Amino acid sequence: MSTVRFISDLHLGHANMVIGLRGFASVEEHDEYIISQWNKVVDKRDVTYILGDITMEKKSPYPLLGRMNGIKHVVLGNHDRQQDVHELLKYVHSVSGCVKYKGLILTHIPIIESEIVGYFYRNIHGHIHNHIIPNLLYVNVSCEVIGYTPKTLLELGIVIPQKP
């Protein structure tokens, strides 16, 4: 049985992000830490949704995804370039703009509340890094918020209501 996990904003290979904002000594240290944290919890049969910003508008770090366990589905972020999707698909199972998953909507950028209420249970997203929207409809899975480790719904505090 596979486990499903969620993460966003890996920003692999992005020096300004990982050294300046995240406090790692180098890009290599940052990227290796993410790979290590990922592989500690993700099995080869597990599914992980990466909710955007794998890199910072470059494809050269994509081979690092090949070192990460499991089946990877990507929701493109604002720093993931359309022209790089062909290369990205060498390392991931699918690429999309958003995903409907068990009554949830998976996006990179949080969507407006009126697009959630009545349609989805919650919006799992990234993009805003350390910022948290003080509303239970939103669950931020940016690396910084979840300890650089893909999380399950239960670990995120999400319990999908059972239909009667």
Secondary structure as UniProt FT lines:
FT   STRAND          4..8
FT   TURN            12..13
FT   HELIX           16..21
FT   HELIX           27..41
FT   TURN            44..45
FT   STRAND          47..50
FT   TURN            60..61
FT   HELIX           62..67
FT   STRAND          71..75
FT   TURN            78..79
FT   HELIX           82..84
FT   HELIX           85..88
FT   TURN            89..91
FT   STRAND          94..96
FT   STRAND          99..101
FT   TURN            102..103
FT   STRAND          104..106
FT   HELIX           113..115
FT   TURN            116..119
FT   STRAND          122..125
FT   TURN            129..130
FT   TURN            136..137
FT   STRAND          138..140
FT   TURN            143..148
FT   TURN            153..157
//
